[in-house]
């Protein structure tokens, strides 16, 4: 068995960082998802569009019989879900592939946000290397952690 996304965040509704948006449902009810989208400076419509586009490009778009008929909306593999698990079995997708695609989805959501672009530009102006800032933001999903890691590692120019 390969190692899955080892530091996968909790779901947003359980206090996870912004990468947890990869595990959220569509924004159909009042929940912490809306606060996370505000932080990213992303509308609910943009969020839905990004996830649906990702689903069309990957096997996460499959998942007939899940709550929203697409694995793109399904939760983390550690959360029990008979609908998701049945869909994975039907299409022959391993848990490892599922979590790897969810990790890529999380990165796609972050990369396409105004928050990400503005944070990278701001920290680059402060003297940090763009590639270090981008990598740490995508790895942590947290601006504060990124700044602390940049400062403690002396990853500046």
ZAVONU-605795 format. One record per residue: residue in three letters; x, z, y of N, C-alpha, C, O in turn. Coordinates in nm, 2 decimals, padded with zeros to 4 digits, always signed. Each point is the difference from the previous one (the first is absolute). Layout:
<nodes>
NODE_ALA_X_Z_Y_X_Z_Y_X_Z_Y_X_Z_Y .
...
</nodes>
This chain:
<nodes>
NODE_UNK_+00.08_+00.00_-00.12_-00.08_+00.00_+00.12_+00.09_+00.00_+00.12_+00.09_+00.08_+00.02 .
NODE_UNK_-00.12_-00.17_+00.08_+00.08_-00.01_+00.12_-00.05_+00.11_+00.09_-00.11_+00.05_-00.01 .
NODE_UNK_+00.20_-00.01_+00.11_-00.04_+00.10_+00.10_-00.10_-00.07_+00.10_+00.03_-00.11_+00.05 .
NODE_UNK_-00.14_+00.18_-00.03_-00.09_-00.05_+00.10_+00.04_+00.04_+00.14_+00.10_+00.07_+00.01 .
NODE_UNK_-00.18_-00.10_+00.09_+00.02_+00.04_+00.14_+00.02_+00.15_+00.00_-00.10_+00.07_+00.01 .
NODE_UNK_+00.23_-00.03_-00.01_+00.03_+00.14_-00.02_-00.05_+00.10_+00.11_-00.03_+00.11_-00.03 .
NODE_UNK_+00.03_-00.16_+00.15_-00.05_+00.08_+00.11_-00.13_-00.05_+00.06_-00.02_+00.01_+00.12 .
NODE_UNK_-00.06_-00.06_-00.21_-00.13_-00.05_+00.05_-00.08_+00.12_+00.07_+00.00_+00.11_-00.05 .
NODE_UNK_-00.06_-00.14_+00.17_-00.07_+00.10_+00.07_-00.13_+00.04_-00.06_-00.05_-00.07_-00.09 .
NODE_UNK_+00.00_+00.19_+00.13_-00.13_+00.04_-00.03_-00.10_-00.10_+00.07_+00.04_-00.07_+00.09 .
NODE_UNK_-00.16_+00.08_-00.13_-00.11_-00.08_+00.07_-00.01_+00.05_+00.14_+00.03_+00.12_+00.03 .
NODE_UNK_-00.07_-00.20_+00.06_-00.02_+00.04_+00.14_-00.09_+00.12_+00.01_+00.02_+00.09_+00.08 .
NODE_UNK_-00.13_-00.09_-00.16_-00.09_+00.11_+00.01_+00.05_+00.13_-00.06_-00.06_+00.11_+00.01 .
NODE_UNK_+00.18_-00.12_-00.07_+00.07_+00.12_-00.06_+00.12_+00.04_+00.08_+00.09_+00.07_-00.04 .
NODE_UNK_-00.08_-00.13_+00.17_+00.12_+00.03_+00.08_+00.12_-00.09_-00.01_+00.10_+00.04_+00.05 .
NODE_UNK_-00.11_-00.15_-00.12_+00.11_-00.09_-00.03_+00.04_-00.07_+00.13_-00.07_-00.01_+00.10 .
NODE_UNK_+00.19_-00.04_-00.10_+00.05_-00.07_+00.12_-00.06_-00.14_+00.01_-00.09_-00.04_-00.09 .
NODE_UNK_+00.12_-00.04_+00.18_-00.06_-00.13_+00.03_+00.01_-00.10_-00.11_-00.09_-00.09_-00.01 .
NODE_UNK_+00.19_+00.11_-00.08_+00.00_-00.09_-00.12_-00.12_+00.02_-00.09_-00.03_-00.09_-00.08 .
NODE_UNK_-00.03_+00.20_+00.09_-00.12_+00.03_-00.08_-00.12_-00.09_+00.02_-00.09_+00.00_-00.07 .
NODE_UNK_+00.10_-00.08_+00.18_-00.11_-00.10_+00.03_-00.01_-00.10_-00.11_-00.11_-00.06_-00.01 .
NODE_UNK_+00.21_+00.04_-00.07_-00.01_-00.09_-00.11_-00.10_+00.04_-00.10_-00.04_-00.08_-00.08 .
NODE_UNK_+00.01_+00.21_+00.08_-00.09_+00.06_-00.10_-00.14_+00.02_+00.05_-00.09_+00.06_-00.07 .
NODE_UNK_+00.06_-00.09_+00.20_-00.13_+00.03_+00.06_-00.11_-00.11_-00.03_+00.03_-00.11_-00.03 .
NODE_UNK_-00.15_+00.16_+00.04_-00.12_-00.09_-00.01_-00.02_-00.07_+00.13_+00.08_+00.03_+00.10 .
NODE_UNK_-00.17_-00.13_-00.10_-00.03_-00.06_+00.13_-00.05_+00.11_+00.10_-00.06_+00.10_-00.05 .
NODE_UNK_+00.07_-00.12_+00.18_-00.04_+00.10_+00.10_-00.15_+00.00_+00.01_-00.05_-00.05_+00.11 .
NODE_UNK_-00.02_+00.10_-00.21_-00.15_+00.00_+00.01_-00.06_+00.13_+00.03_-00.12_+00.01_+00.02 .
NODE_UNK_+00.20_+00.10_-00.02_-00.05_+00.13_+00.04_+00.10_+00.07_+00.09_+00.11_-00.04_+00.02 .
NODE_UNK_-00.16_+00.15_+00.04_+00.09_+00.07_+00.09_+00.09_+00.09_-00.09_-00.04_+00.09_-00.06 .
NODE_UNK_+00.17_-00.12_+00.07_+00.10_+00.07_-00.08_+00.14_-00.01_+00.07_+00.01_-00.07_+00.10 .
NODE_UNK_+00.09_+00.13_-00.15_+00.13_+00.00_+00.06_+00.06_-00.14_+00.01_+00.10_-00.02_+00.08 .
NODE_UNK_-00.15_-00.08_-00.15_+00.05_-00.13_+00.01_-00.01_-00.05_+00.14_+00.10_-00.07_+00.05 .
NODE_UNK_-00.20_+00.10_+00.02_-00.02_-00.04_+00.14_+00.11_+00.05_+00.09_+00.05_-00.06_+00.09 .
NODE_UNK_-00.01_+00.19_-00.11_+00.11_+00.06_+00.08_+00.13_-00.07_-00.03_+00.08_-00.03_+00.09 .
NODE_UNK_-00.06_+00.00_-00.22_+00.13_-00.07_-00.03_+00.00_-00.14_+00.06_+00.11_-00.04_+00.05 .
NODE_UNK_-00.22_-00.03_-00.05_-00.01_-00.13_+00.07_+00.03_+00.01_+00.15_+00.06_-00.08_+00.06 .
NODE_UNK_-00.11_+00.19_+00.00_+00.02_+00.02_+00.14_+00.15_+00.02_+00.03_+00.06_-00.05_+00.09 .
NODE_UNK_+00.01_+00.13_-00.18_+00.14_+00.02_+00.01_+00.08_-00.13_-00.01_+00.10_-00.03_+00.08 .
NODE_UNK_-00.15_-00.06_-00.16_+00.07_-00.13_-00.02_-00.04_-00.10_+00.11_+00.06_-00.11_+00.01 .
NODE_UNK_-00.16_+00.15_+00.07_-00.05_-00.09_+00.11_-00.06_-00.13_-00.07_+00.03_-00.11_+00.04 .
NODE_UNK_-00.11_+00.13_-00.14_-00.05_-00.10_-00.08_-00.15_+00.02_-00.01_-00.05_+00.11_-00.03 .
NODE_UNK_-00.03_-00.22_+00.05_-00.14_+00.01_-00.02_-00.04_+00.00_-00.14_+00.07_-00.04_-00.09 .
NODE_UNK_-00.19_+00.10_+00.05_-00.05_-00.01_-00.13_+00.00_-00.14_-00.06_+00.02_-00.03_-00.11 .
NODE_UNK_-00.06_-00.06_+00.20_-00.01_-00.14_-00.04_+00.13_-00.06_-00.04_+00.02_-00.08_-00.10 .
NODE_UNK_+00.09_+00.11_+00.18_+00.13_-00.04_-00.03_+00.05_+00.05_-00.14_+00.06_-00.07_-00.08 .
NODE_UNK_-00.09_+00.20_+00.06_+00.04_+00.06_-00.12_-00.07_-00.07_-00.12_+00.07_-00.03_-00.10 .
NODE_UNK_-00.19_+00.01_+00.11_-00.08_-00.07_-00.11_+00.06_-00.14_-00.02_+00.03_-00.04_-00.12 .
NODE_UNK_+00.00_-00.03_+00.23_+00.06_-00.14_-00.01_+00.13_+00.01_-00.07_+00.03_-00.09_-00.09 .
NODE_UNK_+00.06_+00.18_+00.12_+00.13_+00.01_-00.06_-00.01_+00.03_-00.15_+00.07_-00.07_-00.08 .
NODE_UNK_-00.16_+00.16_+00.04_-00.01_+00.03_-00.14_-00.06_-00.11_-00.08_+00.04_-00.03_-00.11 .
NODE_UNK_-00.14_-00.04_+00.17_-00.06_-00.11_-00.07_+00.10_-00.12_-00.01_+00.00_-00.06_-00.11 .
NODE_UNK_+00.07_+00.03_+00.21_+00.11_-00.10_-00.01_+00.10_+00.03_-00.10_+00.04_-00.09_-00.08 .
NODE_UNK_+00.00_+00.22_+00.07_+00.10_+00.04_-00.10_-00.06_-00.02_-00.14_+00.07_-00.04_-00.09 .
NODE_UNK_-00.20_+00.08_+00.08_-00.07_-00.02_-00.13_+00.00_-00.15_-00.04_+00.01_-00.03_-00.12 .
NODE_UNK_-00.03_-00.06_+00.21_-00.01_-00.14_-00.04_+00.14_-00.05_-00.04_+00.01_-00.09_-00.08 .
NODE_UNK_+00.10_+00.15_+00.13_+00.13_-00.05_-00.03_+00.06_+00.07_-00.13_+00.10_-00.04_-00.05 .
NODE_UNK_-00.17_+00.15_+00.00_+00.05_+00.08_-00.11_-00.11_+00.03_-00.10_-00.11_-00.03_+00.03 .
NODE_UNK_+00.15_+00.09_-00.14_-00.10_+00.03_-00.10_-00.08_+00.12_+00.04_-00.10_+00.04_-00.07 .
NODE_UNK_+00.13_+00.03_+00.18_-00.08_+00.11_+00.05_-00.14_-00.05_+00.05_-00.09_+00.08_+00.01 .
NODE_UNK_+00.08_-00.21_+00.01_-00.13_-00.06_+00.03_-00.10_+00.00_-00.11_-00.12_-00.02_+00.01 .
NODE_UNK_+00.18_+00.04_-00.13_-00.09_+00.00_-00.12_-00.06_+00.14_-00.01_+00.04_+00.09_+00.08 .
NODE_UNK_-00.13_-00.07_-00.18_-00.05_+00.14_-00.02_-00.15_+00.00_+00.00_-00.06_+00.10_+00.05 .
NODE_UNK_+00.00_-00.20_-00.10_-00.14_+00.00_-00.02_-00.05_+00.13_-00.07_+00.06_+00.04_-00.10 .
NODE_UNK_-00.16_+00.02_+00.15_-00.05_+00.12_-00.06_+00.06_+00.13_+00.06_-00.05_+00.11_-00.03 .
NODE_UNK_+00.14_-00.12_+00.13_+00.04_+00.11_+00.07_-00.10_+00.03_+00.12_-00.09_-00.08_+00.02 .
NODE_UNK_+00.11_+00.19_+00.05_-00.10_+00.03_+00.10_-00.02_-00.11_+00.10_-00.12_-00.02_+00.04 .
NODE_UNK_+00.22_-00.05_+00.00_-00.01_-00.10_+00.10_+00.04_-00.14_-00.05_+00.03_-00.09_+00.07 .
NODE_UNK_-00.03_+00.08_-00.21_+00.03_-00.13_-00.07_+00.14_-00.05_+00.03_+00.02_-00.13_+00.00 .
NODE_UNK_+00.08_+00.21_+00.04_+00.13_-00.04_+00.02_+00.10_+00.12_-00.01_-00.03_+00.10_+00.05 .
NODE_UNK_+00.13_-00.12_-00.12_+00.10_+00.11_-00.02_+00.07_+00.03_+00.13_+00.06_+00.11_+00.01 .
NODE_UNK_-00.07_-00.19_+00.09_+00.06_+00.02_+00.13_-00.06_+00.13_+00.06_+00.07_+00.06_+00.09 .
NODE_UNK_-00.19_-00.02_-00.12_-00.06_+00.12_+00.05_+00.01_+00.12_-00.09_-00.05_+00.10_+00.04 .
NODE_UNK_+00.11_-00.11_-00.15_+00.01_+00.11_-00.10_+00.10_+00.10_+00.04_+00.10_-00.02_+00.07 .
NODE_UNK_-00.12_+00.14_-00.13_+00.09_+00.11_+00.02_+00.13_+00.00_-00.08_+00.02_-00.08_-00.08 .
NODE_UNK_+00.06_+00.18_+00.11_+00.13_+00.03_-00.06_-00.02_+00.02_-00.15_-00.10_+00.05_-00.04 .
NODE_UNK_+00.19_-00.10_-00.04_-00.01_+00.00_-00.14_-00.01_+00.15_-00.06_-00.05_+00.01_-00.11 .
NODE_UNK_+00.10_+00.08_+00.18_+00.00_+00.14_-00.04_-00.14_+00.06_+00.01_-00.03_+00.11_-00.05 .
NODE_UNK_-00.06_-00.17_+00.13_-00.14_+00.04_+00.01_-00.08_-00.06_-00.11_-00.01_-00.13_+00.00 .
NODE_UNK_-00.06_+00.20_-00.08_-00.07_-00.06_-00.11_-00.12_-00.09_+00.05_-00.07_+00.04_+00.09 .
NODE_UNK_+00.06_-00.16_-00.14_-00.10_-00.09_+00.03_-00.03_-00.09_-00.12_+00.08_-00.09_-00.02 .
NODE_UNK_-00.19_+00.10_-00.05_-00.03_-00.08_-00.11_-00.02_-00.15_+00.04_+00.03_-00.09_-00.08 .
NODE_UNK_-00.09_+00.07_+00.20_-00.02_-00.14_+00.04_+00.13_-00.08_+00.03_+00.01_-00.11_-00.05 .
NODE_UNK_+00.08_+00.18_+00.12_+00.13_-00.06_+00.03_+00.07_-00.03_-00.13_+00.06_-00.11_-00.02 .
NODE_UNK_-00.05_+00.21_-00.07_+00.07_-00.01_-00.12_-00.05_-00.11_-00.09_+00.07_-00.07_-00.07 .
NODE_UNK_-00.21_+00.06_+00.06_-00.06_-00.10_-00.08_+00.04_-00.14_+00.06_+00.03_-00.09_-00.07 .
NODE_UNK_-00.03_+00.08_+00.20_+00.03_-00.13_+00.07_+00.15_-00.04_-00.03_+00.03_-00.11_-00.03 .
NODE_UNK_+00.06_+00.21_+00.03_+00.14_-00.02_-00.03_+00.02_-00.05_-00.14_+00.07_-00.09_-00.02 .
NODE_UNK_-00.14_+00.15_-00.07_+00.01_-00.04_-00.14_-00.05_-00.14_-00.02_+00.06_-00.08_-00.07 .
NODE_UNK_-00.18_+00.05_+00.13_-00.06_-00.13_-00.01_+00.09_-00.12_+00.05_+00.00_-00.11_-00.06 .
NODE_UNK_+00.08_+00.14_+00.16_+00.09_-00.11_+00.06_+00.14_+00.02_-00.05_+00.09_-00.08_+00.03 .
NODE_UNK_-00.06_+00.18_-00.11_+00.13_+00.02_-00.06_+00.11_+00.04_+00.10_+00.11_-00.04_-00.01 .
NODE_UNK_-00.15_+00.12_+00.11_+00.09_+00.05_+00.10_+00.04_+00.14_-00.04_-00.08_+00.09_-00.03 .
NODE_UNK_+00.21_-00.07_+00.03_+00.06_+00.14_-00.03_-00.02_+00.09_+00.12_-00.02_-00.05_+00.12 .
NODE_UNK_+00.03_+00.18_-00.14_+00.00_+00.09_+00.11_+00.12_-00.02_+00.09_-00.01_+00.02_+00.12 .
NODE_UNK_+00.12_-00.06_-00.18_+00.12_-00.02_+00.08_-00.02_-00.12_+00.10_+00.03_+00.01_+00.12 .
NODE_UNK_-00.09_-00.12_-00.17_-00.02_-00.11_+00.08_-00.10_+00.03_+00.11_+00.01_-00.04_+00.12 .
NODE_UNK_-00.12_+00.12_-00.16_-00.10_+00.04_+00.10_+00.06_+00.08_+00.11_-00.02_-00.03_+00.12 .
NODE_UNK_+00.11_+00.13_-00.15_+00.06_+00.08_+00.10_+00.10_-00.08_+00.09_+00.01_+00.03_+00.12 .
NODE_UNK_+00.06_-00.12_-00.18_+00.10_-00.08_+00.07_-00.08_-00.09_+00.10_+00.05_-00.02_+00.12 .
NODE_UNK_-00.16_-00.04_-00.16_-00.08_-00.08_+00.09_-00.06_+00.09_+00.11_-00.01_-00.04_+00.12 .
NODE_UNK_-00.03_+00.16_-00.15_-00.05_+00.09_+00.10_+00.11_+00.04_+00.10_-00.03_+00.01_+00.12 .
NODE_UNK_+00.15_+00.01_-00.16_+00.11_+00.03_+00.09_+00.02_-00.12_+00.09_+00.02_+00.02_+00.12 .
NODE_UNK_-00.02_-00.14_-00.17_+00.01_-00.12_+00.09_-00.12_-00.01_+00.10_+00.02_-00.04_+00.11 .
NODE_UNK_-00.14_+00.07_-00.16_-00.11_+00.00_+00.09_+00.02_+00.11_+00.11_-00.03_-00.03_+00.12 .
NODE_UNK_+00.07_+00.14_-00.15_+00.03_+00.11_+00.10_+00.09_-00.06_+00.11_-00.02_+00.02_+00.12 .
NODE_UNK_+00.13_-00.08_-00.17_+00.10_-00.06_+00.09_-00.06_-00.11_+00.09_+00.03_-00.01_+00.12 .
NODE_UNK_-00.11_-00.07_-00.18_-00.07_-00.11_+00.07_-00.09_+00.06_+00.11_+00.00_-00.05_+00.12 .
NODE_UNK_-00.08_+00.15_-00.15_-00.09_+00.07_+00.10_+00.09_+00.05_+00.12_-00.03_-00.02_+00.11 .
NODE_UNK_+00.13_+00.10_-00.15_+00.09_+00.05_+00.11_+00.06_-00.10_+00.08_-00.01_+00.00_+00.13 .
NODE_UNK_+00.07_-00.10_-00.19_+00.08_-00.11_+00.07_-00.10_-00.07_+00.10_+00.05_-00.04_+00.11 .
NODE_UNK_-00.17_+00.02_-00.14_-00.09_-00.08_+00.08_-00.07_+00.09_+00.11_-00.08_-00.06_+00.07 .
NODE_UNK_+00.12_+00.18_-00.06_-00.07_+00.09_+00.10_+00.08_+00.00_+00.13_+00.12_-00.03_+00.00 .
NODE_UNK_-00.19_+00.05_+00.11_+00.06_+00.01_+00.13_+00.09_+00.13_+00.01_+00.11_-00.01_+00.06 .
NODE_UNK_-00.15_+00.11_-00.13_+00.08_+00.12_-00.01_+00.14_-00.02_-00.05_+00.09_+00.04_+00.06 .
NODE_UNK_-00.08_-00.12_-00.17_+00.13_-00.03_-00.06_+00.08_-00.08_+00.10_+00.12_+00.04_+00.02 .
NODE_UNK_-00.17_-00.14_+00.04_+00.07_-00.09_+00.09_+00.05_+00.08_+00.12_+00.12_-00.01_+00.04 .
NODE_UNK_-00.21_+00.10_+00.02_+00.04_+00.08_+00.11_+00.10_+00.10_-00.03_+00.09_+00.03_+00.08 .
NODE_UNK_-00.10_+00.04_-00.20_+00.10_+00.10_-00.04_+00.13_-00.06_-00.02_+00.10_+00.06_+00.04 .
NODE_UNK_-00.09_-00.18_-00.10_+00.13_-00.06_-00.03_+00.06_-00.04_+00.13_+00.12_+00.03_+00.02 .
NODE_UNK_-00.19_-00.09_+00.07_+00.05_-00.04_+00.13_+00.05_+00.12_+00.08_+00.11_+00.00_+00.06 .
NODE_UNK_-00.18_+00.11_-00.06_+00.03_+00.12_+00.07_+00.13_+00.06_-00.05_+00.09_+00.04_+00.07 .
NODE_UNK_-00.08_-00.02_-00.20_+00.12_+00.06_-00.06_+00.12_-00.09_+00.01_+00.11_+00.04_+00.00 .
NODE_UNK_-00.13_-00.17_-00.01_+00.11_-00.10_+00.02_+00.06_+00.02_+00.14_+00.12_-00.01_+00.02 .
NODE_UNK_-00.21_+00.03_+00.08_+00.04_+00.02_+00.14_+00.08_+00.13_+00.01_+00.09_+00.01_+00.09 .
NODE_UNK_-00.12_+00.08_-00.17_+00.07_+00.13_-00.01_+00.14_-00.01_-00.07_+00.07_+00.10_+00.00 .
NODE_UNK_-00.04_-00.22_-00.05_+00.13_-00.02_-00.06_+00.01_+00.00_-00.15_+00.11_-00.02_-00.05 .
NODE_UNK_-00.23_+00.03_-00.01_+00.00_-00.01_-00.15_-00.01_-00.14_-00.04_-00.06_-00.09_+00.06 .
NODE_UNK_+00.12_+00.06_-00.18_-00.01_-00.14_-00.05_-00.14_-00.03_-00.05_-00.06_+00.08_-00.07 .
NODE_UNK_+00.02_-00.20_+00.11_-00.14_-00.04_-00.04_-00.02_+00.01_-00.15_-00.10_+00.05_-00.04 .
NODE_UNK_+00.19_-00.10_-00.04_-00.02_+00.00_-00.15_-00.01_+00.14_-00.05_-00.07_+00.03_-00.10 .
NODE_UNK_+00.14_+00.07_+00.16_+00.00_+00.14_-00.05_-00.14_+00.06_+00.04_-00.06_+00.06_-00.08 .
NODE_UNK_+00.01_-00.09_+00.20_-00.13_+00.05_+00.04_-00.11_-00.06_-00.08_-00.08_+00.08_-00.05 .
NODE_UNK_+00.08_-00.21_+00.03_-00.10_-00.06_-00.09_+00.00_+00.05_-00.14_-00.11_+00.04_-00.05 .
NODE_UNK_+00.23_-00.03_-00.01_+00.01_+00.05_-00.14_-00.06_+00.14_-00.01_-00.07_+00.03_-00.09 .
NODE_UNK_+00.11_+00.06_+00.19_-00.04_+00.14_-00.01_-00.15_+00.02_+00.03_-00.07_+00.08_-00.07 .
NODE_UNK_+00.02_-00.16_+00.16_-00.15_+00.01_+00.03_-00.08_-00.05_-00.13_-00.10_+00.06_-00.03 .
NODE_UNK_+00.15_-00.16_-00.03_-00.07_-00.05_-00.12_+00.02_+00.09_-00.12_-00.09_+00.02_-00.08 .
NODE_UNK_+00.20_+00.05_+00.07_+00.03_+00.09_-00.11_-00.08_+00.13_+00.02_-00.05_+00.06_-00.10 .
NODE_UNK_+00.03_-00.01_+00.22_-00.06_+00.13_+00.03_-00.15_-00.01_+00.04_-00.07_+00.09_-00.02 .
NODE_UNK_+00.04_-00.20_+00.09_-00.13_+00.00_+00.06_-00.03_+00.10_+00.11_-00.11_+00.03_+00.03 .
NODE_UNK_+00.22_+00.02_+00.03_-00.01_+00.12_+00.09_+00.10_-00.02_+00.11_+00.12_+00.00_-00.03 .
NODE_UNK_-00.16_-00.01_+00.15_+00.09_-00.02_+00.11_+00.09_+00.12_+00.02_+00.12_-00.01_+00.02 .
NODE_UNK_-00.17_+00.13_-00.03_+00.08_+00.12_+00.02_+00.11_+00.01_-00.10_+00.12_+00.03_+00.03 .
NODE_UNK_-00.15_-00.05_-00.16_+00.10_+00.00_-00.10_+00.10_-00.11_+00.02_+00.12_+00.03_-00.02 .
NODE_UNK_-00.16_-00.14_+00.06_+00.09_-00.11_+00.03_+00.10_+00.04_+00.11_+00.12_-00.02_-00.02 .
NODE_UNK_-00.17_+00.08_+00.13_+00.09_+00.04_+00.11_+00.10_+00.10_-00.05_+00.12_+00.00_+00.03 .
NODE_UNK_-00.17_+00.10_-00.10_+00.09_+00.11_-00.06_+00.10_-00.06_-00.09_+00.12_+00.04_+00.01 .
NODE_UNK_-00.15_-00.13_-00.09_+00.09_-00.06_-00.10_+00.11_-00.09_+00.08_+00.11_+00.01_-00.03 .
NODE_UNK_-00.16_-00.08_+00.13_+00.09_-00.08_+00.08_+00.10_+00.09_+00.07_+00.12_-00.03_+00.00 .
NODE_UNK_-00.17_+00.14_+00.06_+00.09_+00.09_+00.07_+00.10_+00.07_-00.09_+00.12_+00.02_+00.03 .
NODE_UNK_-00.17_+00.03_-00.14_+00.08_+00.08_-00.09_+00.10_-00.09_-00.08_+00.11_+00.05_-00.04 .
NODE_UNK_-00.14_-00.17_+00.03_+00.09_-00.09_-00.07_+00.10_-00.07_+00.09_+00.09_-00.08_-00.04 .
NODE_UNK_-00.11_+00.10_+00.17_+00.08_-00.07_+00.10_+00.00_-00.15_-00.03_+00.10_-00.07_+00.00 .
NODE_UNK_-00.22_+00.01_-00.02_-00.02_-00.14_-00.03_+00.00_-00.08_+00.12_-00.06_-00.11_+00.00 .
NODE_UNK_+00.11_+00.16_+00.11_-00.01_-00.08_+00.13_+00.12_-00.09_+00.01_+00.09_+00.01_-00.09 .
NODE_UNK_-00.08_-00.09_+00.19_+00.10_-00.10_+00.01_+00.14_+00.07_+00.03_+00.10_-00.07_+00.01 .
</nodes>
